[in-house]
Amino acid sequence: MQIIEDSLDQLLKQVAIRTNAVANREEVEKSVREIIANVIKDGDQAVKMYEQKFDNVELESLKVTQREIDDAYEATDDTVIKALELAKANITSFHQMEVEDSFIDAKKKGVIRGEKIAPLAAVGLYVPGGTAAYPSSILMNVIPAKIAGVSRIVMVTPPQKDGLNKAVLAAAKIAGVDEIYTVGGAQAIASLAYGTETVPRVDKITGPGNVFVATAKKQVFGQVDIDMIAGPSEIGVIAGSQAVPSQVAADLLSQAEHDKLARPILVTDDRSLAEAVSKEMDRQVDLLPRKEIAKAAMENEGFIAVVDDIDDAFTLMNAVAPEHLEVQLPDAIEYLNQIKNAGSVFLGFSASEPLGDYLAGPNHILPTGGTARFFSPLGVQDFVKRTQFVSYTRDALKKEKDAITTLARVEGLEAHARAIESRFDD
């Protein structure tokens, strides 16, 4: 993987160029608009047509039966079931700590103010198919929604010629998915956003997908809520001389194998580590079943930056704002406050990124493409809505009447002022 050694200013400029490089998606945007329009117009018929066109599967029914789900669960290896159950327990215990309470403030005489927190009624979950199956993503999406109190969770996933992945269906059963439909791509997002004869309309859509899924989520936002616009996977590693090159390389490749546009990055103050990791990546990548994908990611988006000191490493990585950030330094937790922008942080030599992907408990639905500057990981708070409320007695309103009418008239909104004054007409 390319090693870059330059001044911090020059490295920051290179990061900015990479972060802002956006592929021409005009054709994708156009195709997705057409798919959404056809699903709105023709419902199930359009969905089935697109599934035959894109996934080469002719569907009689879109809905997965409970019998199919139960059979898949029974057919799934017991070690997989136990691993999913352990992951569920850890994810649940973590996200239960995110629960927020409604509040009421009645300290001021005659005034009651507050905020009521309530779950969304229905949520749609997109589970990718294609080159890999992701039962872990089901747990990560569904469990926070369940904890929030969402009563209807609808899962969509692309149909497969040989049937849906058994572990995916088992994970859906374990997580508590209410309904499953075999539909993928932009047509799945359109179905969830607008509803068809079979697929119900939801209030929010979560879950990662390819460029067509991400574009569709962006286009239906406003009709429904979405979690975020997910891009290719990213991993940043900050490491010093005490890091083990083979481990750093393995961690970088753990994300490179996701996608040809995935972004593996190492920032270090040790040139010898940089060279050793680069050699290790070249060696290890040839051992991977998905080596062509990982190699492309290394060549397209990956790099190793050598900086003057560890403080510069954090400055550079904060500019990258990676989806995953590993800190492979002694006493790594001492550096936590230096991290400003990252989706999920892994502290210490043993906290390898796949720990977060599967079992630790924090969510793996994370901001990508530099959006960790303003987006957060998926959590319970993403599946609730807040409603504010206020109550004033006449005496309490009288005390603040003049301030309200003054502000209303400053803004040129006379009817606002008169609405307040009407409470005090003789």
N, C-alpha and C positions, 0 to 999 in steps of 0.2 A: 504494500500500500504506500502511496506517495508520502514522503516525509517533507514537511515544510519547516524551514527555520528562517525566521525573519524578525523584524522589530514588532512589538505588540501592535503599534498603529497599523502596520501593513497587514498583519494577521487579521486584525479587526475588519479591515477593508475587504479582505478576501472572504471572510465569513459573511459580511453583509451582502456581497455579490451572490454568494451561494444561497443565502437565505431568501433573497428577493428574486431568484431565478424561477420564473413560472412558465411551464410549458404552455404552448398554444392550445387552448382547450375549446376553441370556437366550435369545432365540429362536434365535440362531445356535448357542449351546451345545447347545440341545435338538435342533436339526436335525442337528448334527454327531454327537451321540451316537447318533441313530437311524441315520445313514449307516454309522457304524463297526460298529454291531451287525448291520446287514444284510449288510455285506461279510464279517464274521466268519461269519455263518450261511450265506450263499448264494454267496460267492466271486465267480467270474467273472460269474455271472448277475446279481448285484447291481451289479457294476461297469458292465456293459454297459447295464443299465437306467438307471443314473444318468447315464451319458454321453449317452444318447438324451434324457433329461429335461433336463439342464443345458446340454449342448453341441450338442444337436440333430444328433448324429452317430450313425448306426447302425453298430456295429462287428461284423464277423465275427471278426476276430482282434485281440487286444490288442498283440501283439508286432510291432515294426517289423523287417522282414527286413534282412539285410546288403545285399541287392541294392538295396533302397530307400535305404539309407544311402549306398552307393557312388554310386548315380545322382544323389542330391542333391549330393554332393560334386563330382561332375563337372560338374553344372549350375550350380554357384555361381561367380559372377564371380571371376576370378583375383585382382583387387585385394582382394576380401574374404578370399580364402584367404591371401594374403600378409599382410594385416593381422592375421588370426587367428594365423598362425604367429609373427609378431613379438610379439604379445601373449603367446602361449604361452612364448616364450623369456624375456621379461621376468618373467612370473609365476613361471616355474620358477626362474630365478636368484635371485629374492627369497625364495621359500619354501624353497629348499634351505638357506638360512642358519638356518632354524628347527629343523632336525633335532636331536633330543636323543639322547644315548647312554645305554645302560644303564650302571650302575656297580656296583662291588664294593668294599667296605671290609673289609680284613683286618688293620687296624693293631693291634687289641687281641688279645692272645694267646688262642687257643682260640675266637675269635668271628669269624664271617663274616656280614656284612650286605650287603644290596644291593637293587637295583631293576632289574627287567627290563622293557624297553619293547618292546611288540609291536604290530603293526598290527591294526586291526579286520578281521574276515574279509569283511564285506559292508556296503556303504554305499548308501543310496538318495538320489538327487538329484531334487528337484522343480524343474522348469523351467516358469515361468509361460507361459501362452498369452494369449488374450484380446486386449486392445487393443495389445499390443506384444510383440515377440519379443526374447529376450535370449540370443543366442549367447555373449555375454561372461560371463554367469553360469555357463555350463557350464564354461568354462575355470577360473573362480575356484573352483568347487567341486571339480572333478575333479583338477586338478593337485596341490594339496596332499595329497589322498588318495593319489594315485599315488606321490608322493614318500615318504609315510608307509609305503607298501608294501601298501595295501589291494588284495586280489586280485580282488574282484568289485564292480564299480560299476554300479548299476542306475539308469537314468534314466526318469522318468515325466514326461509333458507332455500337456496336454489335446489331444484330436484336433481337427482343423480341417476344415471342410467341403471346402476346396480342397486338402487335404493339409498335412502339416507344413511349416513354414518350412524352406527348403533350407539357409539359413545355420545354423539350429539343428542340423540333422543333420550338416552339415559340421563344425561346432564339436565335436560329440560324437565324430566320427571322429578329428579332430585331437587332442582331449584324451585319447582312449583309453577312452571309455565301453564297457562290455562288453555291455550289453543295454539296449534302449529299448522302453518300453511307452506306448501312447497312452491314457493315463488321467489325469484331472486332478481338482482339487478335493479335498474331504475323503475321497472314495472312493479317491483315489490314495494318500493318507497311510495310510489303513486297510489298503490292499493291501500296502504296504511293511512296515507294522508287524506284521501278522498272517499275510500270505501268502495267495494264492489258488491255484487250480489252475494258473494261468499266471504270475502275478507272484510272485517269490520273496520270502521274509521277509528283512529286513536287520537289522543291528545298530544303525544310526544313520541318521537322515534329516536332510538339509541342504537349504538352498535357500529362497528367499523365495516368498511367495504371497499371495493375498488373505485376507480375514478368515476365510473358511471353512478355508483351508489352515492358517493360523496357529492357529486354534482346534483343529483336528484334531491338529496337532503337540503342542499343549499337553495334549490328552486322552490321547494314546498315550505320552506321556513316562513312562518307568518300564517300559513294555513294550519300548521301544527308547530309545536316546538321541536327542537332537535338538541342533541347533546353537544355536538361540535362537528366541524368539518375535518374528518380524519384524513391524514396523508400517509405516505410511506413511513415505516418504522424508523426510529432513530435511537442511537445509544452514544452517549458521551462518557468517556472514562478519563478522570484526572488521576494520574499515578506518578509516583516518584521511584527512586532507586530501589526501594524495598519490595516493589511489586514483582510478581512472578510473570515473566513474559508469556509463558504458555497459557496462563490463566487469563491474562488480559486479552490475548488473541482469541481465546475461546469465547470470552464474553462479547467481544466485538462481532464475532461471526454469528453469535446467537441471534442477533438482529439482522445481520447482512443476509441471512438465508431466507428472510421473509419476502423480500421484494428486490427487484433489480434497481429500484430507486431508493432502497433503504440507505440509511446514512450512519456508518460506523466512524466514530471520531475518537482519537486518543490525543490528549494534551499532557505533556510531561516536561519537566525541567532537566531530564536526563537523556542525553543523546544516545547513549548505549542502550538504554531501555527501548527507545524508539526503534533503533535498528533491529534489536532482538525480537520485538513484537512484530515488526514488518516481516521478518523471516519466518516467524512462527505462523503468521496468518497464511503466508504462501504455502507452507507445509500442511497446515491443518485443513485448508479449504479443499484440497484435493481428496480428502478423506470423507467429505460430506456428500450425502445423496443429492442435495440441492446445490451442488458446487457451482453450477453455471449461473444460478441466480446470485449466490454469494459473491462470486468473482465479479460479476457485473456491478454489484453494489460497491465493492471495494474500488473499482476503477472509476465508476461514475460519480459517486458522492463521498467516498471515504477519504480520510486523510489523517496523518499524524503530524501534530504541530509541536515543535520544540520551542519552549519559552525560557526566559531568563530565570524565573522563580515561580513558586507555587501560587503566589498571589496573582501573578499574570495569568496563570492557568484558569483561575476562577473568573477573572475579568473576561477572558476569551470565551469561556464556557457559558457565562451569563449572557453574552451576546448571541451565542448559538441557541440558547434556551431549548435544550434537548428534551425529547419525550422521556427518556431514561438517563439518569446520571449516576455513574458509579464513582465513589471517592475511595480509591485504593491507596490510602495513606495511613500511617500509624495514628491512633487516636482520632479516627476520621470524624467522629461526632463533634469534635472541637471546631470543625470547619463549617458546621451547618449554617451558621449565620452569614457566611460568605456566599452562600448559594441564594441568588435572587430569582433566577428563572430556570425552572425544571419541572417536568411533570411528576416524576417519582424519583426519589433519591435513595441510593443504596450505599450504606456506609460501612467501610471496612473491607478486609481482604476476603471474607467469607460470604459477603452479601452479593452474590452473583445475580445478575438481572433476572434470569428465569425463576428465581425465588419469588419475585413479585408477580411474574406472569401467571404463576400457578397456585401458590400455597400460603404465602405470608399473611395475606388478608387485605392489605391496601389494594385499591382497584388498578386494573391494568388497562382500562379505557382512559387514555391520556391525551393531552394536547400535543400536536405535532407541528412541524413546519415553522417553528419559532413562536407558535401561539401560546406557549407556556408563559409568555410575558403577560398574558391577560386571561387565559383560560385555566381551569382547574381540572383535576381528575374527576371522573364520574363518582357521585356519592348520593347519599340519602336526600340531600338538599335539592338534587336535580329532579326529584319525583314528587315534590310538594309545591303548593302555591300559597302565597301569603295574601290575606285579605285584611286590610286595615279597618278599624271602626272608631267612631268618636260619638260622644253624647255630651251635650252642654245643657245645663239648666238656663232659664231665662236670665237669672241674675248673673251667672257666669258669662253669658254671651254679652250682656250689657257692659261688663267691664272691658271687653275687648272690641266692642262694636266700632269705636272710632278708628282704631288701628286698621281694622279690616276694610272699612269703607275708604279710608285714606289710600291704602294700597290699591284697591279696586279702581279708584278714580285716577291714580297715577298711571295705571295701565290702560285707561280709557274704557273701562268696562262698567258703565253706569248701572246696568241691570244687576250686576253682582252686588254693588253697593246697596241698591234699593231692596234686594232680597233680604239683606241683613236688617235694614231700617224698617222693613215691613213688620218685623216682630215687635216693634215699639210704637206703631201707630196707635193713636187713641181710639 
